[in-house]
Amino acid sequence: MFEIKMDDDELKKLYLAEVQKRLDNIELHALLLDSKQLCKMLSLSWPTVEKTFLVDPNFPRMRIGTKWVFNRKEVQEYIDRWSLENRKRLDV
């Protein structure tokens, strides 16, 4: 027979870490991002996102009321193209 002893605080910490991982995974599969999620996805501040991407009329965005939303897949495709173009410019 086995006896397992666990500290309640440690068990709670493990449980909360697993819940957070699952929430992060759900967020990764969301179709639309808000500005805060976009910043997190790009690891950039909102002013940098505005200055770098929102000035481009081809950047995928939609305005719903007063809120900007962004299609995750379209943003990823745009960033992939943007990244390649910028690397090519730097290599020249």
PDB file of N, CA, C and O in Angstrom, chain B, residues numbered from 101:
ATOM      1  N   MET B 101       0.844  -1.168   0.000  1.00  0.00           N
ATOM      2  CA  MET B 101       0.000   0.000   0.000  1.00  0.00           C
ATOM      3  C   MET B 101       0.892   1.234   0.000  1.00  0.00           C
ATOM      4  O   MET B 101       1.951   1.257   0.628  1.00  0.00           O
ATOM      5  N   PHE B 102       0.444   2.255  -0.714  1.00  0.00           N
ATOM      6  CA  PHE B 102       1.180   3.508  -0.797  1.00  0.00           C
ATOM      7  C   PHE B 102       0.471   4.581  -0.009  1.00  0.00           C
ATOM      8  O   PHE B 102      -0.757   4.613   0.077  1.00  0.00           O
ATOM      9  N   GLU B 103       1.260   5.451   0.558  1.00  0.00           N
ATOM     10  CA  GLU B 103       0.701   6.602   1.252  1.00  0.00           C
ATOM     11  C   GLU B 103       1.312   7.854   0.623  1.00  0.00           C
ATOM     12  O   GLU B 103       2.533   7.991   0.561  1.00  0.00           O
ATOM     13  N   ILE B 104       0.467   8.756   0.162  1.00  0.00           N
ATOM     14  CA  ILE B 104       0.938   9.986  -0.470  1.00  0.00           C
ATOM     15  C   ILE B 104       0.527  11.167   0.402  1.00  0.00           C
ATOM     16  O   ILE B 104      -0.635  11.319   0.778  1.00  0.00           O
ATOM     17  N   LYS B 105       1.505  11.981   0.705  1.00  0.00           N
ATOM     18  CA  LYS B 105       1.231  13.176   1.498  1.00  0.00           C
ATOM     19  C   LYS B 105       1.601  14.382   0.654  1.00  0.00           C
ATOM     20  O   LYS B 105       2.675  14.430   0.054  1.00  0.00           O
ATOM     21  N   MET B 106       0.701  15.354   0.612  1.00  0.00           N
ATOM     22  CA  MET B 106       0.959  16.584  -0.139  1.00  0.00           C
ATOM     23  C   MET B 106       0.597  17.781   0.713  1.00  0.00           C
ATOM     24  O   MET B 106      -0.386  17.782   1.455  1.00  0.00           O
ATOM     25  N   ASP B 107       1.408  18.775   0.581  1.00  0.00           N
ATOM     26  CA  ASP B 107       1.154  20.037   1.246  1.00  0.00           C
ATOM     27  C   ASP B 107       0.005  20.742   0.523  1.00  0.00           C
ATOM     28  O   ASP B 107       0.042  20.872  -0.701  1.00  0.00           O
ATOM     29  N   ASP B 108      -1.002  21.193   1.246  1.00  0.00           N
ATOM     30  CA  ASP B 108      -2.163  21.849   0.631  1.00  0.00           C
ATOM     31  C   ASP B 108      -1.766  23.065  -0.201  1.00  0.00           C
ATOM     32  O   ASP B 108      -2.322  23.291  -1.276  1.00  0.00           O
ATOM     33  N   ASP B 109      -0.818  23.838   0.286  1.00  0.00           N
ATOM     34  CA  ASP B 109      -0.380  25.027  -0.462  1.00  0.00           C
ATOM     35  C   ASP B 109       0.295  24.636  -1.776  1.00  0.00           C
ATOM     36  O   ASP B 109       0.093  25.275  -2.809  1.00  0.00           O
ATOM     37  N   GLU B 110       1.094  23.585  -1.717  1.00  0.00           N
ATOM     38  CA  GLU B 110       1.771  23.112  -2.943  1.00  0.00           C
ATOM     39  C   GLU B 110       0.751  22.566  -3.939  1.00  0.00           C
ATOM     40  O   GLU B 110       0.866  22.814  -5.140  1.00  0.00           O
ATOM     41  N   LEU B 111      -0.227  21.837  -3.461  1.00  0.00           N
ATOM     42  CA  LEU B 111      -1.283  21.300  -4.317  1.00  0.00           C
ATOM     43  C   LEU B 111      -2.072  22.436  -4.974  1.00  0.00           C
ATOM     44  O   LEU B 111      -2.392  22.382  -6.161  1.00  0.00           O
ATOM     45  N   LYS B 112      -2.375  23.454  -4.185  1.00  0.00           N
ATOM     46  CA  LYS B 112      -3.096  24.614  -4.716  1.00  0.00           C
ATOM     47  C   LYS B 112      -2.265  25.314  -5.790  1.00  0.00           C
ATOM     48  O   LYS B 112      -2.803  25.721  -6.820  1.00  0.00           O
ATOM     49  N   LYS B 113      -0.955  25.459  -5.559  1.00  0.00           N
ATOM     50  CA  LYS B 113      -0.071  26.106  -6.519  1.00  0.00           C
ATOM     51  C   LYS B 113      -0.043  25.315  -7.841  1.00  0.00           C
ATOM     52  O   LYS B 113      -0.121  25.903  -8.920  1.00  0.00           O
ATOM     53  N   LEU B 114       0.070  23.983  -7.748  1.00  0.00           N
ATOM     54  CA  LEU B 114       0.074  23.135  -8.940  1.00  0.00           C
ATOM     55  C   LEU B 114      -1.252  23.245  -9.702  1.00  0.00           C
ATOM     56  O   LEU B 114      -1.268  23.346 -10.928  1.00  0.00           O
ATOM     57  N   TYR B 115      -2.346  23.225  -8.965  1.00  0.00           N
ATOM     58  CA  TYR B 115      -3.682  23.328  -9.558  1.00  0.00           C
ATOM     59  C   TYR B 115      -3.845  24.662 -10.289  1.00  0.00           C
ATOM     60  O   TYR B 115      -4.314  24.688 -11.427  1.00  0.00           O
ATOM     61  N   LEU B 116      -3.466  25.756  -9.653  1.00  0.00           N
ATOM     62  CA  LEU B 116      -3.602  27.079 -10.271  1.00  0.00           C
ATOM     63  C   LEU B 116      -2.702  27.235 -11.492  1.00  0.00           C
ATOM     64  O   LEU B 116      -3.081  27.884 -12.467  1.00  0.00           O
ATOM     65  N   ALA B 117      -1.525  26.650 -11.441  1.00  0.00           N
ATOM     66  CA  ALA B 117      -0.624  26.698 -12.599  1.00  0.00           C
ATOM     67  C   ALA B 117      -1.235  25.955 -13.778  1.00  0.00           C
ATOM     68  O   ALA B 117      -1.156  26.422 -14.914  1.00  0.00           O
ATOM     69  N   GLU B 118      -1.837  24.818 -13.521  1.00  0.00           N
ATOM     70  CA  GLU B 118      -2.477  24.045 -14.601  1.00  0.00           C
ATOM     71  C   GLU B 118      -3.687  24.786 -15.159  1.00  0.00           C
ATOM     72  O   GLU B 118      -3.892  24.800 -16.373  1.00  0.00           O
ATOM     73  N   VAL B 119      -4.478  25.390 -14.310  1.00  0.00           N
ATOM     74  CA  VAL B 119      -5.624  26.184 -14.771  1.00  0.00           C
ATOM     75  C   VAL B 119      -5.145  27.342 -15.641  1.00  0.00           C
ATOM     76  O   VAL B 119      -5.743  27.620 -16.681  1.00  0.00           O
ATOM     77  N   GLN B 120      -4.080  28.016 -15.233  1.00  0.00           N
ATOM     78  CA  GLN B 120      -3.548  29.135 -16.017  1.00  0.00           C
ATOM     79  C   GLN B 120      -3.055  28.665 -17.378  1.00  0.00           C
ATOM     80  O   GLN B 120      -3.277  29.345 -18.380  1.00  0.00           O
ATOM     81  N   LYS B 121      -2.390  27.517 -17.431  1.00  0.00           N
ATOM     82  CA  LYS B 121      -1.939  26.968 -18.716  1.00  0.00           C
ATOM     83  C   LYS B 121      -3.116  26.732 -19.657  1.00  0.00           C
ATOM     84  O   LYS B 121      -3.043  27.041 -20.846  1.00  0.00           O
ATOM     85  N   ARG B 122      -4.190  26.189 -19.120  1.00  0.00           N
ATOM     86  CA  ARG B 122      -5.371  25.911 -19.948  1.00  0.00           C
ATOM     87  C   ARG B 122      -6.046  27.202 -20.406  1.00  0.00           C
ATOM     88  O   ARG B 122      -6.520  27.285 -21.539  1.00  0.00           O
ATOM     89  N   LEU B 123      -6.092  28.206 -19.536  1.00  0.00           N
ATOM     90  CA  LEU B 123      -6.654  29.502 -19.934  1.00  0.00           C
ATOM     91  C   LEU B 123      -5.811  30.154 -21.021  1.00  0.00           C
ATOM     92  O   LEU B 123      -6.349  30.727 -21.968  1.00  0.00           O
ATOM     93  N   ASP B 124      -4.493  30.070 -20.886  1.00  0.00           N
ATOM     94  CA  ASP B 124      -3.605  30.611 -21.912  1.00  0.00           C
ATOM     95  C   ASP B 124      -3.819  29.902 -23.240  1.00  0.00           C
ATOM     96  O   ASP B 124      -3.797  30.539 -24.293  1.00  0.00           O
ATOM     97  N   ASN B 125      -4.026  28.597 -23.201  1.00  0.00           N
ATOM     98  CA  ASN B 125      -4.265  27.821 -24.411  1.00  0.00           C
ATOM     99  C   ASN B 125      -5.580  28.242 -25.073  1.00  0.00           C
ATOM    100  O   ASN B 125      -5.645  28.374 -26.295  1.00  0.00           O
ATOM    101  N   ILE B 126      -6.613  28.449 -24.278  1.00  0.00           N
ATOM    102  CA  ILE B 126      -7.900  28.907 -24.816  1.00  0.00           C
ATOM    103  C   ILE B 126      -7.722  30.268 -25.476  1.00  0.00           C
ATOM    104  O   ILE B 126      -8.252  30.502 -26.562  1.00  0.00           O
ATOM    105  N   GLU B 127      -6.984  31.165 -24.834  1.00  0.00           N
ATOM    106  CA  GLU B 127      -6.745  32.497 -25.383  1.00  0.00           C
ATOM    107  C   GLU B 127      -5.995  32.415 -26.707  1.00  0.00           C
ATOM    108  O   GLU B 127      -6.243  33.214 -27.611  1.00  0.00           O
ATOM    109  N   LEU B 128      -5.080  31.457 -26.828  1.00  0.00           N
ATOM    110  CA  LEU B 128      -4.314  31.302 -28.058  1.00  0.00           C
ATOM    111  C   LEU B 128      -5.191  30.906 -29.240  1.00  0.00           C
ATOM    112  O   LEU B 128      -4.827  31.144 -30.392  1.00  0.00           O
ATOM    113  N   HIS B 129      -6.333  30.307 -28.963  1.00  0.00           N
ATOM    114  CA  HIS B 129      -7.207  29.854 -30.032  1.00  0.00           C
ATOM    115  C   HIS B 129      -8.395  30.787 -30.285  1.00  0.00           C
ATOM    116  O   HIS B 129      -9.268  30.478 -31.096  1.00  0.00           O
ATOM    117  N   ALA B 130      -8.424  31.895 -29.608  1.00  0.00           N
ATOM    118  CA  ALA B 130      -9.502  32.857 -29.829  1.00  0.00           C
ATOM    119  C   ALA B 130      -9.379  33.435 -31.230  1.00  0.00           C
ATOM    120  O   ALA B 130      -8.274  33.710 -31.699  1.00  0.00           O
ATOM    121  N   LEU B 131     -10.495  33.617 -31.887  1.00  0.00           N
ATOM    122  CA  LEU B 131     -10.498  34.136 -33.254  1.00  0.00           C
ATOM    123  C   LEU B 131     -10.127  35.612 -33.283  1.00  0.00           C
ATOM    124  O   LEU B 131      -9.291  36.029 -34.084  1.00  0.00           O
ATOM    125  N   LEU B 132     -10.748  36.405 -32.409  1.00  0.00           N
ATOM    126  CA  LEU B 132     -10.499  37.844 -32.380  1.00  0.00           C
ATOM    127  C   LEU B 132      -9.697  38.228 -31.144  1.00  0.00           C
ATOM    128  O   LEU B 132      -9.882  37.674 -30.060  1.00  0.00           O
ATOM    129  N   LEU B 133      -8.815  39.178 -31.335  1.00  0.00           N
ATOM    130  CA  LEU B 133      -8.009  39.715 -30.244  1.00  0.00           C
ATOM    131  C   LEU B 133      -8.423  41.148 -29.982  1.00  0.00           C
ATOM    132  O   LEU B 133      -8.782  41.872 -30.911  1.00  0.00           O
ATOM    133  N   ASP B 134      -8.377  41.564 -28.733  1.00  0.00           N
ATOM    134  CA  ASP B 134      -8.522  42.992 -28.454  1.00  0.00           C
ATOM    135  C   ASP B 134      -7.118  43.606 -28.455  1.00  0.00           C
ATOM    136  O   ASP B 134      -6.133  42.896 -28.654  1.00  0.00           O
ATOM    137  N   SER B 135      -7.028  44.888 -28.240  1.00  0.00           N
ATOM    138  CA  SER B 135      -5.728  45.558 -28.333  1.00  0.00           C
ATOM    139  C   SER B 135      -4.735  45.031 -27.289  1.00  0.00           C
ATOM    140  O   SER B 135      -3.542  44.917 -27.570  1.00  0.00           O
ATOM    141  N   LYS B 136      -5.218  44.717 -26.109  1.00  0.00           N
ATOM    142  CA  LYS B 136      -4.341  44.196 -25.065  1.00  0.00           C
ATOM    143  C   LYS B 136      -3.792  42.823 -25.456  1.00  0.00           C
ATOM    144  O   LYS B 136      -2.607  42.553 -25.264  1.00  0.00           O
ATOM    145  N   GLN B 137      -4.639  41.961 -26.000  1.00  0.00           N
ATOM    146  CA  GLN B 137      -4.205  40.638 -26.427  1.00  0.00           C
ATOM    147  C   GLN B 137      -3.238  40.735 -27.613  1.00  0.00           C
ATOM    148  O   GLN B 137      -2.285  39.963 -27.714  1.00  0.00           O
ATOM    149  N   LEU B 138      -3.498  41.690 -28.503  1.00  0.00           N
ATOM    150  CA  LEU B 138      -2.601  41.902 -29.635  1.00  0.00           C
ATOM    151  C   LEU B 138      -1.213  42.303 -29.142  1.00  0.00           C
ATOM    152  O   LEU B 138      -0.205  41.783 -29.621  1.00  0.00           O
ATOM    153  N   CYS B 139      -1.167  43.214 -28.201  1.00  0.00           N
ATOM    154  CA  CYS B 139       0.120  43.637 -27.635  1.00  0.00           C
ATOM    155  C   CYS B 139       0.850  42.455 -27.005  1.00  0.00           C
ATOM    156  O   CYS B 139       2.063  42.307 -27.158  1.00  0.00           O
ATOM    157  N   LYS B 140       0.101  41.623 -26.301  1.00  0.00           N
ATOM    158  CA  LYS B 140       0.703  40.451 -25.669  1.00  0.00           C
ATOM    159  C   LYS B 140       1.222  39.493 -26.737  1.00  0.00           C
ATOM    160  O   LYS B 140       2.324  38.960 -26.606  1.00  0.00           O
ATOM    161  N   MET B 141       0.442  39.269 -27.788  1.00  0.00           N
ATOM    162  CA  MET B 141       0.845  38.368 -28.869  1.00  0.00           C
ATOM    163  C   MET B 141       2.134  38.854 -29.534  1.00  0.00           C
ATOM    164  O   MET B 141       3.019  38.057 -29.845  1.00  0.00           O
ATOM    165  N   LEU B 142       2.229  40.162 -29.746  1.00  0.00           N
ATOM    166  CA  LEU B 142       3.383  40.737 -30.434  1.00  0.00           C
ATOM    167  C   LEU B 142       4.524  41.107 -29.487  1.00  0.00           C
ATOM    168  O   LEU B 142       5.626  41.424 -29.935  1.00  0.00           O
ATOM    169  N   SER B 143       4.268  41.067 -28.209  1.00  0.00           N
ATOM    170  CA  SER B 143       5.248  41.490 -27.185  1.00  0.00           C
ATOM    171  C   SER B 143       5.681  42.936 -27.413  1.00  0.00           C
ATOM    172  O   SER B 143       6.862  43.273 -27.335  1.00  0.00           O
ATOM    173  N   LEU B 144       4.690  43.775 -27.696  1.00  0.00           N
ATOM    174  CA  LEU B 144       4.935  45.195 -27.948  1.00  0.00           C
ATOM    175  C   LEU B 144       3.942  46.040 -27.161  1.00  0.00           C
ATOM    176  O   LEU B 144       2.868  45.565 -26.793  1.00  0.00           O
ATOM    177  N   SER B 145       4.302  47.280 -26.907  1.00  0.00           N
ATOM    178  CA  SER B 145       3.385  48.204 -26.249  1.00  0.00           C
ATOM    179  C   SER B 145       2.372  48.713 -27.272  1.00  0.00           C
ATOM    180  O   SER B 145       2.611  48.646 -28.478  1.00  0.00           O
ATOM    181  N   TRP B 146       1.251  49.217 -26.788  1.00  0.00           N
ATOM    182  CA  TRP B 146       0.228  49.749 -27.689  1.00  0.00           C
ATOM    183  C   TRP B 146       0.758  50.917 -28.527  1.00  0.00           C
ATOM    184  O   TRP B 146       0.492  50.947 -29.729  1.00  0.00           O
ATOM    185  N   PRO B 147       1.493  51.878 -27.959  1.00  0.00           N
ATOM    186  CA  PRO B 147       2.038  52.944 -28.809  1.00  0.00           C
ATOM    187  C   PRO B 147       2.934  52.418 -29.933  1.00  0.00           C
ATOM    188  O   PRO B 147       2.921  52.956 -31.041  1.00  0.00           O
ATOM    189  N   THR B 148       3.703  51.377 -29.654  1.00  0.00           N
ATOM    190  CA  THR B 148       4.557  50.787 -30.692  1.00  0.00           C
ATOM    191  C   THR B 148       3.710  50.110 -31.763  1.00  0.00           C
ATOM    192  O   THR B 148       4.009  50.222 -32.952  1.00  0.00           O
ATOM    193  N   VAL B 149       2.662  49.413 -31.354  1.00  0.00           N
ATOM    194  CA  VAL B 149       1.758  48.771 -32.322  1.00  0.00           C
ATOM    195  C   VAL B 149       1.114  49.834 -33.210  1.00  0.00           C
ATOM    196  O   VAL B 149       1.041  49.674 -34.428  1.00  0.00           O
ATOM    197  N   GLU B 150       0.650  50.913 -32.593  1.00  0.00           N
ATOM    198  CA  GLU B 150       0.031  51.992 -33.374  1.00  0.00           C
ATOM    199  C   GLU B 150       1.019  52.578 -34.377  1.00  0.00           C
ATOM    200  O   GLU B 150       0.699  52.736 -35.555  1.00  0.00           O
ATOM    201  N   LYS B 151       2.214  52.898 -33.903  1.00  0.00           N
ATOM    202  CA  LYS B 151       3.225  53.556 -34.733  1.00  0.00           C
ATOM    203  C   LYS B 151       3.754  52.639 -35.838  1.00  0.00           C
ATOM    204  O   LYS B 151       4.052  53.099 -36.940  1.00  0.00           O
ATOM    205  N   THR B 152       3.869  51.355 -35.543  1.00  0.00           N
ATOM    206  CA  THR B 152       4.472  50.414 -36.480  1.00  0.00           C
ATOM    207  C   THR B 152       3.460  49.778 -37.431  1.00  0.00           C
ATOM    208  O   THR B 152       3.748  49.596 -38.614  1.00  0.00           O
ATOM    209  N   PHE B 153       2.276  49.440 -36.917  1.00  0.00           N
ATOM    210  CA  PHE B 153       1.347  48.653 -37.726  1.00  0.00           C
ATOM    211  C   PHE B 153       0.045  49.366 -38.088  1.00  0.00           C
ATOM    212  O   PHE B 153      -0.420  49.257 -39.223  1.00  0.00           O
ATOM    213  N   LEU B 154      -0.547  50.091 -37.146  1.00  0.00           N
ATOM    214  CA  LEU B 154      -1.854  50.680 -37.432  1.00  0.00           C
ATOM    215  C   LEU B 154      -1.796  51.799 -38.466  1.00  0.00           C
ATOM    216  O   LEU B 154      -2.827  52.179 -39.022  1.00  0.00           O
ATOM    217  N   VAL B 155      -0.610  52.328 -38.728  1.00  0.00           N
ATOM    218  CA  VAL B 155      -0.477  53.343 -39.779  1.00  0.00           C
ATOM    219  C   VAL B 155      -0.592  52.706 -41.165  1.00  0.00           C
ATOM    220  O   VAL B 155      -0.862  53.402 -42.143  1.00  0.00           O
ATOM    221  N   ASP B 156      -0.390  51.396 -41.256  1.00  0.00           N
ATOM    222  CA  ASP B 156      -0.496  50.673 -42.523  1.00  0.00           C
ATOM    223  C   ASP B 156      -1.962  50.311 -42.767  1.00  0.00           C
ATOM    224  O   ASP B 156      -2.554  49.579 -41.973  1.00  0.00           O
ATOM    225  N   PRO B 157      -2.555  50.814 -43.851  1.00  0.00           N
ATOM    226  CA  PRO B 157      -3.959  50.494 -44.124  1.00  0.00           C
ATOM    227  C   PRO B 157      -4.192  49.012 -44.402  1.00  0.00           C
ATOM    228  O   PRO B 157      -5.334  48.554 -44.362  1.00  0.00           O
ATOM    229  N   ASN B 158      -3.138  48.258 -44.679  1.00  0.00           N
ATOM    230  CA  ASN B 158      -3.273  46.819 -44.943  1.00  0.00           C
ATOM    231  C   ASN B 158      -3.236  45.969 -43.678  1.00  0.00           C
ATOM    232  O   ASN B 158      -3.469  44.762 -43.729  1.00  0.00           O
ATOM    233  N   PHE B 159      -2.942  46.605 -42.536  1.00  0.00           N
ATOM    234  CA  PHE B 159      -2.926  45.836 -41.298  1.00  0.00           C
ATOM    235  C   PHE B 159      -4.350  45.393 -40.974  1.00  0.00           C
ATOM    236  O   PHE B 159      -5.263  46.218 -40.964  1.00  0.00           O
ATOM    237  N   PRO B 160      -4.552  44.090 -40.707  1.00  0.00           N
ATOM    238  CA  PRO B 160      -5.918  43.574 -40.484  1.00  0.00           C
ATOM    239  C   PRO B 160      -6.508  44.030 -39.154  1.00  0.00           C
ATOM    240  O   PRO B 160      -6.060  43.618 -38.084  1.00  0.00           O
ATOM    241  N   ARG B 161      -7.502  44.872 -39.240  1.00  0.00           N
ATOM    242  CA  ARG B 161      -8.157  45.383 -38.038  1.00  0.00           C
ATOM    243  C   ARG B 161      -9.602  45.699 -38.358  1.00  0.00           C
ATOM    244  O   ARG B 161      -9.970  45.928 -39.510  1.00  0.00           O
ATOM    245  N   MET B 162     -10.410  45.705 -37.318  1.00  0.00           N
ATOM    246  CA  MET B 162     -11.812  46.087 -37.435  1.00  0.00           C
ATOM    247  C   MET B 162     -12.149  46.951 -36.236  1.00  0.00           C
ATOM    248  O   MET B 162     -11.645  46.743 -35.132  1.00  0.00           O
ATOM    249  N   ARG B 163     -12.993  47.901 -36.472  1.00  0.00           N
ATOM    250  CA  ARG B 163     -13.455  48.748 -35.370  1.00  0.00           C
ATOM    251  C   ARG B 163     -14.887  48.343 -35.056  1.00  0.00           C
ATOM    252  O   ARG B 163     -15.753  48.390 -35.929  1.00  0.00           O
ATOM    253  N   ILE B 164     -15.136  47.949 -33.830  1.00  0.00           N
ATOM    254  CA  ILE B 164     -16.480  47.613 -33.376  1.00  0.00           C
ATOM    255  C   ILE B 164     -16.807  48.598 -32.269  1.00  0.00           C
ATOM    256  O   ILE B 164     -16.290  48.497 -31.156  1.00  0.00           O
ATOM    257  N   GLY B 165     -17.670  49.550 -32.584  1.00  0.00           N
ATOM    258  CA  GLY B 165     -17.954  50.629 -31.644  1.00  0.00           C
ATOM    259  C   GLY B 165     -16.697  51.447 -31.448  1.00  0.00           C
ATOM    260  O   GLY B 165     -16.155  51.999 -32.405  1.00  0.00           O
ATOM    261  N   THR B 166     -16.235  51.528 -30.230  1.00  0.00           N
ATOM    262  CA  THR B 166     -15.017  52.279 -29.937  1.00  0.00           C
ATOM    263  C   THR B 166     -13.814  51.353 -29.745  1.00  0.00           C
ATOM    264  O   THR B 166     -12.732  51.800 -29.365  1.00  0.00           O
ATOM    265  N   LYS B 167     -14.012  50.073 -30.009  1.00  0.00           N
ATOM    266  CA  LYS B 167     -12.976  49.077 -29.715  1.00  0.00           C
ATOM    267  C   LYS B 167     -12.366  48.519 -30.998  1.00  0.00           C
ATOM    268  O   LYS B 167     -13.076  48.185 -31.947  1.00  0.00           O
ATOM    269  N   TRP B 168     -11.034  48.425 -31.006  1.00  0.00           N
ATOM    270  CA  TRP B 168     -10.341  47.748 -32.093  1.00  0.00           C
ATOM    271  C   TRP B 168     -10.319  46.258 -31.795  1.00  0.00           C
ATOM    272  O   TRP B 168     -10.083  45.848 -30.659  1.00  0.00           O
ATOM    273  N   VAL B 169     -10.568  45.443 -32.827  1.00  0.00           N
ATOM    274  CA  VAL B 169     -10.402  43.990 -32.718  1.00  0.00           C
ATOM    275  C   VAL B 169      -9.588  43.524 -33.919  1.00  0.00           C
ATOM    276  O   VAL B 169      -9.583  44.164 -34.971  1.00  0.00           O
ATOM    277  N   PHE B 170      -8.904  42.406 -33.745  1.00  0.00           N
ATOM    278  CA  PHE B 170      -7.960  41.926 -34.742  1.00  0.00           C
ATOM    279  C   PHE B 170      -8.137  40.429 -34.931  1.00  0.00           C
ATOM    280  O   PHE B 170      -8.188  39.676 -33.958  1.00  0.00           O
ATOM    281  N   ASN B 171      -8.232  39.999 -36.184  1.00  0.00           N
ATOM    282  CA  ASN B 171      -8.344  38.583 -36.493  1.00  0.00           C
ATOM    283  C   ASN B 171      -6.970  37.949 -36.296  1.00  0.00           C
ATOM    284  O   ASN B 171      -6.003  38.312 -36.966  1.00  0.00           O
ATOM    285  N   ARG B 172      -6.900  37.001 -35.370  1.00  0.00           N
ATOM    286  CA  ARG B 172      -5.621  36.389 -34.991  1.00  0.00           C
ATOM    287  C   ARG B 172      -4.888  35.818 -36.200  1.00  0.00           C
ATOM    288  O   ARG B 172      -3.694  36.068 -36.369  1.00  0.00           O
ATOM    289  N   LYS B 173      -5.582  35.054 -37.043  1.00  0.00           N
ATOM    290  CA  LYS B 173      -4.938  34.410 -38.192  1.00  0.00           C
ATOM    291  C   LYS B 173      -4.428  35.448 -39.192  1.00  0.00           C
ATOM    292  O   LYS B 173      -3.317  35.321 -39.706  1.00  0.00           O
ATOM    293  N   GLU B 174      -5.237  36.474 -39.467  1.00  0.00           N
ATOM    294  CA  GLU B 174      -4.820  37.520 -40.402  1.00  0.00           C
ATOM    295  C   GLU B 174      -3.628  38.310 -39.865  1.00  0.00           C
ATOM    296  O   GLU B 174      -2.723  38.671 -40.618  1.00  0.00           O
ATOM    297  N   VAL B 175      -3.636  38.572 -38.570  1.00  0.00           N
ATOM    298  CA  VAL B 175      -2.512  39.283 -37.956  1.00  0.00           C
ATOM    299  C   VAL B 175      -1.248  38.441 -38.083  1.00  0.00           C
ATOM    300  O   VAL B 175      -0.188  38.964 -38.427  1.00  0.00           O
ATOM    301  N   GLN B 176      -1.349  37.141 -37.809  1.00  0.00           N
ATOM    302  CA  GLN B 176      -0.184  36.263 -37.907  1.00  0.00           C
ATOM    303  C   GLN B 176       0.366  36.249 -39.332  1.00  0.00           C
ATOM    304  O   GLN B 176       1.580  36.301 -39.531  1.00  0.00           O
ATOM    305  N   GLU B 177      -0.525  36.179 -40.323  1.00  0.00           N
ATOM    306  CA  GLU B 177      -0.086  36.195 -41.721  1.00  0.00           C
ATOM    307  C   GLU B 177       0.585  37.526 -42.067  1.00  0.00           C
ATOM    308  O   GLU B 177       1.615  37.549 -42.740  1.00  0.00           O
ATOM    309  N   TYR B 178       0.003  38.625 -41.609  1.00  0.00           N
ATOM    310  CA  TYR B 178       0.578  39.950 -41.853  1.00  0.00           C
ATOM    311  C   TYR B 178       1.968  40.059 -41.228  1.00  0.00           C
ATOM    312  O   TYR B 178       2.910  40.522 -41.872  1.00  0.00           O
ATOM    313  N   ILE B 179       2.090  39.634 -39.980  1.00  0.00           N
ATOM    314  CA  ILE B 179       3.370  39.724 -39.267  1.00  0.00           C
ATOM    315  C   ILE B 179       4.419  38.853 -39.956  1.00  0.00           C
ATOM    316  O   ILE B 179       5.581  39.249 -40.048  1.00  0.00           O
ATOM    317  N   ASP B 180       4.028  37.682 -40.437  1.00  0.00           N
ATOM    318  CA  ASP B 180       4.973  36.822 -41.152  1.00  0.00           C
ATOM    319  C   ASP B 180       5.495  37.529 -42.403  1.00  0.00           C
ATOM    320  O   ASP B 180       6.699  37.519 -42.659  1.00  0.00           O
ATOM    321  N   ARG B 181       4.593  38.148 -43.192  1.00  0.00           N
ATOM    322  CA  ARG B 181       5.007  38.885 -44.399  1.00  0.00           C
ATOM    323  C   ARG B 181       5.867  40.090 -44.024  1.00  0.00           C
ATOM    324  O   ARG B 181       6.917  40.325 -44.622  1.00  0.00           O
ATOM    325  N   TRP B 182       5.414  40.846 -43.036  1.00  0.00           N
ATOM    326  CA  TRP B 182       6.137  42.046 -42.588  1.00  0.00           C
ATOM    327  C   TRP B 182       7.552  41.686 -42.147  1.00  0.00           C
ATOM    328  O   TRP B 182       8.514  42.381 -42.475  1.00  0.00           O
ATOM    329  N   SER B 183       7.661  40.597 -41.405  1.00  0.00           N
ATOM    330  CA  SER B 183       8.961  40.160 -40.908  1.00  0.00           C
ATOM    331  C   SER B 183       9.896  39.795 -42.062  1.00  0.00           C
ATOM    332  O   SER B 183      11.061  40.192 -42.063  1.00  0.00           O
ATOM    333  N   LEU B 184       9.400  39.053 -43.030  1.00  0.00           N
ATOM    334  CA  LEU B 184      10.214  38.685 -44.192  1.00  0.00           C
ATOM    335  C   LEU B 184      10.664  39.919 -44.969  1.00  0.00           C
ATOM    336  O   LEU B 184      11.825  40.021 -45.364  1.00  0.00           O
ATOM    337  N   GLU B 185       9.741  40.857 -45.187  1.00  0.00           N
ATOM    338  CA  GLU B 185      10.077  42.074 -45.922  1.00  0.00           C
ATOM    339  C   GLU B 185      11.138  42.891 -45.195  1.00  0.00           C
ATOM    340  O   GLU B 185      12.059  43.413 -45.824  1.00  0.00           O
ATOM    341  N   ASN B 186      11.015  43.003 -43.899  1.00  0.00           N
ATOM    342  CA  ASN B 186      11.993  43.768 -43.123  1.00  0.00           C
ATOM    343  C   ASN B 186      13.355  43.091 -43.106  1.00  0.00           C
ATOM    344  O   ASN B 186      14.385  43.764 -43.149  1.00  0.00           O
ATOM    345  N   ARG B 187      13.367  41.775 -43.043  1.00  0.00           N
ATOM    346  CA  ARG B 187      14.650  41.065 -43.089  1.00  0.00           C
ATOM    347  C   ARG B 187      15.319  41.244 -44.448  1.00  0.00           C
ATOM    348  O   ARG B 187      16.537  41.411 -44.522  1.00  0.00           O
ATOM    349  N   LYS B 188      14.531  41.211 -45.527  1.00  0.00           N
ATOM    350  CA  LYS B 188      15.080  41.408 -46.869  1.00  0.00           C
ATOM    351  C   LYS B 188      15.688  42.795 -46.982  1.00  0.00           C
ATOM    352  O   LYS B 188      16.769  42.957 -47.546  1.00  0.00           O
ATOM    353  N   ARG B 189      14.992  43.806 -46.442  1.00  0.00           N
ATOM    354  CA  ARG B 189      15.515  45.184 -46.490  1.00  0.00           C
ATOM    355  C   ARG B 189      16.817  45.320 -45.732  1.00  0.00           C
ATOM    356  O   ARG B 189      17.712  46.052 -46.156  1.00  0.00           O
ATOM    357  N   LEU B 190      16.932  44.626 -44.621  1.00  0.00           N
ATOM    358  CA  LEU B 190      18.147  44.696 -43.812  1.00  0.00           C
ATOM    359  C   LEU B 190      19.312  43.960 -44.469  1.00  0.00           C
ATOM    360  O   LEU B 190      20.475  44.304 -44.255  1.00  0.00           O
ATOM    361  N   ASP B 191      18.990  42.948 -45.269  1.00  0.00           N
ATOM    362  CA  ASP B 191      20.032  42.166 -45.942  1.00  0.00           C
ATOM    363  C   ASP B 191      20.591  42.878 -47.176  1.00  0.00           C
ATOM    364  O   ASP B 191      21.660  42.521 -47.671  1.00  0.00           O
ATOM    365  N   VAL B 192      19.875  43.872 -47.662  1.00  0.00           N
ATOM    366  CA  VAL B 192      20.308  44.559 -48.890  1.00  0.00           C
ATOM    367  C   VAL B 192      21.417  45.521 -48.620  1.00  0.00           C
ATOM    368  O   VAL B 192      21.899  46.182 -49.540  1.00  0.00           O
TER     369      VAL B 192
END
